[in-house]
Amino acid sequence: MTFASDISRRQFLATATALLGTSAAWAQNKAPRVLRIGNQKGWLSILKGRGTLEKRLAPLGVTVAWTEFNAGPVQLEALNVGSIDFGDVGEAPPIFAQAAGAPLVYAGATVPRPKLEAIIVPKGSPIKTVADLKGKKVAYNKGSNVQYFLVKLLQKNGLQYSDVQSIFLPPADARAAFEKGAIDAWIIWDPFLAAAQKTLDARLLVDASGVVNNRAYYFTSRDFATKNPDVLKIAIEEINAIDTWASKNKQAAAAELSAVLGLDKSITELYLNRSAFGTAVVNRDILAEQQSIADTFFELKLIPKKLNLLHAAPVDLS
């Protein structure tokens, strides 16, 4: 082999290696993307059934994988271990997830929906006002949005959190206690609230109007949000499209939601008739609302440290 042919061979190998590297980089950039959604039964179930999100994302080379969960905290655990990229949740679970170090980012939020959580009492209860709750047994889910509602409601009416006997029960157990008369009042959210009104003849004492906003949230991870802002934008747009449809077609939405939730249509009708509709990206004002919840939970010793909600802000927050 001559010196000239040896140089030619090395040039060929260098060129081939460069081409292979370029091809690998191109293939990596063009690799299919997947949006892994963890959802509870509800509006995301309807979005899944419609298939509109998949159609919007297909031109971007993005597919969608769905996993159903029975509660928000479990979804956030799945996010923390990298099993999902997106999910729906109430106000409180993300606070606990952030306190535990989860890399969550708020991706979207509903409009305020204060009428969807309330304090109910038995129909014949002597309790007529919030002041009448003093000294009474009040059941609710510990560390939930309704605990925050209770704190703010009592403050607004000149009472202390310690003025009521807090009975910590999840919804199913609280409903059983309510039926047996073992508690004086129950703080609960829809659709459990509507179900109690329809099937237990419960009387609504007061809802959260003028006290707290009661939003629902959509979350993602910081890594996914950084790499896939286009995907998240489309996801929020499609969720808002379902909201817009439901606001204009409440009877049809109630029928579809009743099938998803396994509830009588009269229950979902009551729920939707007092709901507000609309989903958008999270801004600083909405994060300030979550900051207030986090601060309250820290004061109640429900979380071990003070949080800065800006650490969970959308990556493109202005």
C-alpha positions as CSV (number, residue, x, y, z in Angstrom):
1,M,0.0,0.0,0.0
2,T,1.4,3.4,-1.0
3,F,1.5,6.5,1.1
4,A,-1.1,8.2,-1.2
5,S,-3.5,5.3,-1.0
6,D,-3.2,5.2,2.9
7,I,-4.2,8.9,3.0
8,S,-7.1,8.2,0.7
9,R,-8.3,5.4,2.9
10,R,-8.1,7.6,6.0
11,Q,-10.0,10.4,4.3
12,F,-12.7,7.9,3.3
13,L,-13.1,6.6,6.8
14,A,-13.2,10.1,8.2
15,T,-15.9,11.1,5.7
16,A,-17.9,8.0,6.3
17,T,-17.7,8.5,10.1
18,A,-18.9,12.1,9.7
19,L,-21.8,11.0,7.5
20,L,-22.9,8.3,9.9
21,G,-22.7,10.8,12.8
22,T,-24.9,13.3,10.9
23,S,-27.4,10.5,10.0
24,A,-27.6,9.4,13.7
25,A,-28.1,13.0,14.8
26,W,-30.8,13.5,12.2
27,A,-32.5,10.2,13.2
28,Q,-32.4,11.3,16.9
29,N,-33.9,14.6,16.1
30,K,-36.6,13.0,14.1
31,A,-37.3,10.2,16.6
32,P,-41.0,9.9,17.4
33,R,-42.2,11.9,20.4
34,V,-44.8,10.5,22.8
35,L,-47.1,12.5,25.2
36,R,-47.8,10.1,28.1
37,I,-51.0,11.3,29.8
38,G,-52.1,10.2,33.2
39,N,-55.8,11.0,33.7
40,Q,-58.6,10.6,36.2
41,K,-62.1,9.9,35.1
42,G,-63.5,13.1,33.8
43,W,-62.8,15.7,31.1
44,L,-59.6,14.1,30.0
45,S,-61.5,10.8,29.5
46,I,-63.8,12.6,27.1
47,L,-60.8,14.1,25.3
48,K,-59.4,10.6,25.0
49,G,-62.6,9.3,23.5
50,R,-62.8,12.1,20.9
51,G,-59.3,11.5,19.6
52,T,-58.9,15.1,18.6
53,L,-55.6,15.5,20.5
54,E,-54.1,12.7,18.6
55,K,-55.2,14.2,15.3
56,R,-53.7,17.6,16.3
57,L,-50.3,16.1,17.3
58,A,-49.9,13.6,14.4
59,P,-48.4,16.2,12.0
60,L,-45.7,16.9,14.6
61,G,-44.9,13.2,14.8
62,V,-46.2,12.9,18.3
63,T,-48.3,10.0,19.6
64,V,-50.3,9.9,22.8
65,A,-50.4,7.2,25.4
66,W,-53.1,7.2,28.2
67,T,-53.0,5.7,31.7
68,E,-56.0,6.1,34.0
69,F,-55.4,6.8,37.7
70,N,-57.9,7.0,40.6
71,A,-56.4,10.1,42.3
72,G,-54.2,13.1,41.8
73,P,-51.4,12.2,44.2
74,V,-50.9,8.9,42.4
75,Q,-50.6,10.7,39.1
76,L,-48.0,13.0,40.6
77,E,-46.0,10.0,41.9
78,A,-46.0,8.7,38.4
79,L,-44.7,12.0,37.1
80,N,-42.0,12.0,39.8
81,V,-40.7,8.5,38.7
82,G,-40.9,9.5,35.0
83,S,-43.9,7.3,34.0
84,I,-46.1,10.1,32.7
85,D,-45.6,13.6,31.2
86,F,-49.0,15.2,31.8
87,G,-52.0,15.0,34.0
88,D,-54.9,16.6,35.7
89,V,-55.2,17.4,39.4
90,G,-56.8,19.6,42.0
91,E,-55.2,22.5,43.9
92,A,-53.7,20.6,46.9
93,P,-51.8,17.6,45.5
94,P,-49.2,19.6,43.5
95,I,-48.4,21.5,46.7
96,F,-47.4,18.2,48.4
97,A,-45.6,17.0,45.3
98,Q,-43.5,20.1,45.1
99,A,-42.7,19.9,48.8
100,A,-41.5,16.3,48.2
101,G,-39.2,17.5,45.4
102,A,-41.2,16.4,42.4
103,P,-40.0,18.2,39.2
104,L,-43.5,19.4,38.3
105,V,-44.4,22.4,36.3
106,Y,-47.9,23.9,36.0
107,A,-49.0,23.6,32.4
108,G,-52.6,24.9,32.6
109,A,-55.4,25.9,34.9
110,T,-59.2,26.1,34.7
111,V,-61.1,29.3,35.4
112,P,-62.3,29.7,39.0
113,R,-65.0,27.2,40.0
114,P,-66.0,28.1,43.6
115,K,-69.5,26.6,43.4
116,L,-68.0,23.1,42.9
117,E,-67.0,22.7,46.6
118,A,-69.2,23.4,49.6
119,I,-70.2,22.5,53.1
120,I,-73.3,20.4,53.4
121,V,-75.4,19.4,56.4
122,P,-78.3,17.1,56.9
123,K,-81.6,18.5,55.7
124,G,-83.0,18.9,59.3
125,S,-79.8,20.2,60.8
126,P,-80.0,23.2,63.2
127,I,-76.9,24.6,61.6
128,K,-77.9,27.6,59.5
129,T,-74.8,29.7,59.3
130,V,-71.0,29.3,59.3
131,A,-71.0,30.6,62.9
132,D,-73.1,27.6,63.9
133,L,-70.2,25.3,63.0
134,K,-68.3,26.3,66.1
135,G,-67.7,23.2,68.2
136,K,-69.2,20.9,65.6
137,K,-67.8,17.8,63.9
138,V,-66.8,18.8,60.4
139,A,-65.5,16.0,58.1
140,Y,-63.2,16.5,55.1
141,N,-60.2,15.1,53.3
142,K,-57.0,16.1,55.1
143,G,-54.6,18.0,52.9
144,S,-57.1,18.7,50.2
145,N,-58.4,21.9,48.6
146,V,-61.5,21.8,50.9
147,Q,-59.2,22.0,54.0
148,Y,-57.9,25.3,52.6
149,F,-61.5,26.4,51.9
150,L,-62.4,25.7,55.5
151,V,-59.5,27.7,56.9
152,K,-60.3,30.7,54.7
153,L,-64.1,30.4,55.3
154,L,-63.7,30.4,59.1
155,Q,-61.3,33.4,58.9
156,K,-63.8,35.3,56.9
157,N,-66.5,34.6,59.5
158,G,-64.4,35.6,62.5
159,L,-63.6,32.0,63.6
160,Q,-60.4,30.1,64.1
161,Y,-59.5,26.8,62.5
162,S,-59.5,25.3,66.0
163,D,-63.1,26.3,66.6
164,V,-64.4,23.3,64.7
165,Q,-63.7,19.6,65.4
166,S,-61.9,18.4,62.3
167,I,-62.7,14.8,61.3
168,F,-60.3,13.6,58.6
169,L,-62.1,11.3,56.2
170,P,-61.8,10.5,52.5
171,P,-65.0,11.0,50.5
172,A,-66.4,7.5,50.7
173,D,-65.9,7.3,54.5
174,A,-67.2,10.8,55.0
175,R,-70.3,10.0,53.1
176,A,-71.0,7.0,55.3
177,A,-70.4,9.1,58.4
178,F,-72.8,11.7,57.0
179,E,-75.5,9.1,56.4
180,K,-75.2,7.7,59.9
181,G,-75.3,11.2,61.5
182,A,-71.8,10.7,63.0
183,I,-70.7,14.1,61.8
184,D,-72.4,17.5,61.8
185,A,-71.2,18.8,58.4
186,W,-69.2,17.6,55.4
187,I,-67.0,19.7,53.2
188,I,-66.8,18.1,49.7
189,W,-66.4,18.8,46.0
190,D,-68.3,17.8,42.9
191,P,-69.4,15.3,41.7
192,F,-69.5,13.9,45.3
193,L,-71.3,17.1,46.3
194,A,-74.0,16.8,43.7
195,A,-74.4,13.0,44.5
196,A,-74.9,13.8,48.2
197,Q,-77.5,16.5,47.4
198,K,-79.4,14.2,45.0
199,T,-79.2,10.9,47.0
200,L,-78.8,11.9,50.6
201,D,-81.1,15.0,50.5
202,A,-78.2,17.0,51.9
203,R,-78.6,20.8,52.4
204,L,-75.9,23.1,51.0
205,L,-74.8,25.4,53.8
206,V,-72.3,27.5,51.8
207,D,-70.1,27.1,48.8
208,A,-66.7,28.6,48.2
209,S,-68.0,31.7,46.3
210,G,-66.2,34.8,47.6
211,V,-63.8,32.7,49.6
212,V,-61.5,30.6,47.4
213,N,-61.3,30.0,43.6
214,N,-61.1,26.2,43.5
215,R,-59.3,25.7,40.2
216,A,-58.2,22.4,38.6
217,Y,-54.7,22.2,37.2
218,Y,-52.8,20.4,34.5
219,F,-49.2,19.6,35.2
220,T,-46.1,18.3,33.4
221,S,-42.4,17.9,34.2
222,R,-39.8,20.6,33.8
223,D,-37.9,18.4,31.3
224,F,-40.9,17.7,29.2
225,A,-42.0,21.3,29.3
226,T,-38.6,22.5,28.2
227,K,-38.3,20.1,25.2
228,N,-42.0,20.0,24.1
229,P,-43.7,23.4,24.5
230,D,-45.5,22.9,21.2
231,V,-47.1,19.7,22.4
232,L,-48.2,21.2,25.7
233,K,-49.7,24.3,23.9
234,I,-51.8,22.0,21.7
235,A,-52.9,19.8,24.7
236,I,-54.2,22.9,26.6
237,E,-56.0,24.1,23.5
238,E,-57.7,20.8,23.0
239,I,-58.8,20.6,26.7
240,N,-60.2,24.1,26.4
241,A,-62.1,23.1,23.3
242,I,-63.8,20.4,25.4
243,D,-64.6,23.0,28.0
244,T,-66.0,25.3,25.4
245,W,-68.2,22.5,23.9
246,A,-69.5,21.5,27.4
247,S,-70.4,25.1,28.3
248,K,-72.6,25.3,25.1
249,N,-73.9,21.7,25.3
250,K,-74.5,21.0,29.0
251,Q,-77.2,18.3,28.5
252,A,-75.0,16.4,26.1
253,A,-72.0,16.9,28.3
254,A,-73.9,15.7,31.4
255,A,-74.9,12.5,29.5
256,E,-71.3,11.9,28.4
257,L,-69.8,12.6,31.8
258,S,-72.4,10.4,33.6
259,A,-71.3,7.5,31.4
260,V,-67.7,8.2,32.2
261,L,-68.2,8.6,36.0
262,G,-70.9,5.9,36.3
263,L,-73.3,8.4,37.9
264,D,-77.0,9.2,37.2
265,K,-77.4,12.0,34.7
266,S,-79.3,14.1,37.2
267,I,-76.1,14.3,39.3
268,T,-73.8,15.4,36.5
269,E,-76.5,17.9,35.4
270,L,-76.5,19.5,38.8
271,Y,-72.7,19.5,38.8
272,L,-72.4,21.1,35.3
273,N,-75.1,23.6,35.8
274,R,-73.1,25.4,38.5
275,S,-69.7,24.9,36.9
276,A,-67.6,27.5,35.1
277,F,-65.7,26.5,31.9
278,G,-62.4,27.4,30.4
279,T,-58.8,26.3,30.6
280,A,-55.7,28.4,29.9
281,V,-52.0,28.6,30.7
282,V,-50.8,29.5,34.2
283,N,-49.8,33.0,34.9
284,R,-48.3,34.8,38.0
285,D,-51.7,35.6,39.5
286,I,-52.7,32.0,39.4
287,L,-49.4,30.9,40.9
288,A,-50.0,33.5,43.7
289,E,-53.2,31.6,44.5
290,Q,-51.3,28.4,44.8
291,Q,-48.7,30.2,46.9
292,S,-51.4,31.1,49.4
293,I,-52.4,27.5,49.7
294,A,-48.9,26.4,50.2
295,D,-48.3,29.0,52.9
296,T,-51.5,27.9,54.7
297,F,-50.5,24.3,54.5
298,F,-47.1,25.2,56.0
299,E,-48.7,27.0,58.8
300,L,-50.9,24.0,59.5
301,K,-47.7,21.8,59.5
302,L,-49.0,19.8,56.6
303,I,-45.8,20.3,54.6
304,P,-42.3,20.4,56.1
305,K,-41.0,23.6,54.5
306,K,-42.1,26.9,52.9
307,L,-42.4,26.7,49.1
308,N,-41.7,29.1,46.3
309,L,-44.3,28.4,43.7
310,L,-42.2,30.2,41.0
311,H,-40.1,27.0,41.2
312,A,-43.0,25.2,39.6
313,A,-43.8,28.0,37.1
314,P,-44.3,27.3,33.4
315,V,-40.9,27.5,31.6
316,D,-42.1,30.4,29.4
317,L,-43.6,32.4,32.3
318,S,-43.0,36.1,31.5
